[in-house]
Amino acid sequence: MGILAKWRRAPAAAMLLCAGLLAPAAVRDQIPLRGYLPADGAAAGWVRDGGPQEFEGEDLYTYIDGGAEIYQEYGFRRAAVQDYRDAAGREVSLEIFEMADPAAAFGMFTFKRSGKGAPLALGGGAELEAYYLNFWRGRFLVTLTGFDESPGTLEGLKALAGAAEKGLGAGGDVPGIVGLLDPEGLVAGSVKYLRGLLGLANVYPFGTARGLNFKEAVRGVYDGGETLIVLEYGSVEARTAAGRELEAALAASGRFERPGDSPADAVVLKDGKGNFLAFRGVGGRLAVGVHDTLDGALGTAARAR
C-alpha cells in the first residue's frame, strides 16, 4: 500500500477509534428500551406474558390517558411495558420510563409515591404500597403493578423489580435543591421534586399566578404539619422580580388576603383555608412556609438553607 493510500485511510481509522471510545454511552442510548426488560426466569418463577409495548415522546398520550402531561413536564423520552405471570396465574405489569436525566427520574418517583408505603433498598429509592412498587435508578423510573396483595404477588413485585434494577446501569444523584430542606423533623417520603406548574399544583394550589417561572423546586412536610416549598430562579434579580409578581398576583386573585397581624418586614398572605404563607428570599431561591399559624409559617420559611 502506498503512503498516499495509508494517509487517506488514517482519518477514517481515527474516526472509528473515536467512535469506539464513545460507543458505550452512544450505544446504550440506542438500545431498544425492551432490552432493559427482565427476561423469562430473571425473577424465579416469572415469565413474560405476551410481547412488550414501547412508546416514545408524544406517543405516551396513547398509553396514559390523561396522565401523560406530568411525565412530559419532567422530561419524558420513552417507555416500555411488559406483563409477567407465574405458574399460579398471578400477574404483574412492569413499566420502564426513560426520562431526560436522573433528576427527572427522581422527580417522577417522588410524584408517584405516596410516602405512606414501605421503603425498599432498590435503585436510588423505592416504595411498595398495596400492590404498587416504584423505584428510580439513573435516568429510569420503574413502576410495577400487581393485581392483588397476596404474598406471592408482593414477592413477585420485589423479584421482578430486582431483576429490572440489575440492567439499568449506574444510579444518579438526588438533585442538589433537595438539600435545601432542613432535615430535622422532615417527614420521610414527603419530599417532592418539581419541574413545572403541574407538579407544583399537586403540592399547593398557587394556580397559574405570575411569578411562577421557576427552574426547579422542592417541597417537604414536617412533623408539626408545616410545609416548606423552595423555588429556584437562578439569580437574586430573577427571584426578586418573581417574588414581587407572585405576591401581587396572589393578593389580587381574591383567594388570598394580607393578614393585619403580620410583621411589617415580612411578606405574608393567608389563603381561603386559613393557612398562612410566608415568603423569604434566599439567594436566587424563594422559600415559602405554609402553616395554619402565622408563627409556624414564618418559622418554616426560615428553615430553608
Secondary structure, 3 states (H helix, E strand, C coil): CCHHHHHHHHHHHHHHHHHHHHHHHHHHHHCCHHHHCCCCCCCCCEEECCCCEEEEHHHHHHHCCCCHHHHHHHCEEEEEEEEEEECCCCEEEEEEEEECCHHHHHHHHHHHCCCCCEEECCCCEEEEECCEEEEEECCEEEEEEECCCCHHHHHHHHHHHHHHHHCCCCCCCCCHHHHHCCCCCECCCCCEEECCHHHHHHHCCCCCCCCCCCCEEEEEEECCCCEEEEEECCCHHHHHHHHHHHHHHHHHCCCEECCCCCCCCCEEEEECCCCEEEEEEECCEEEEEEECCHHHHHHHHCCCC
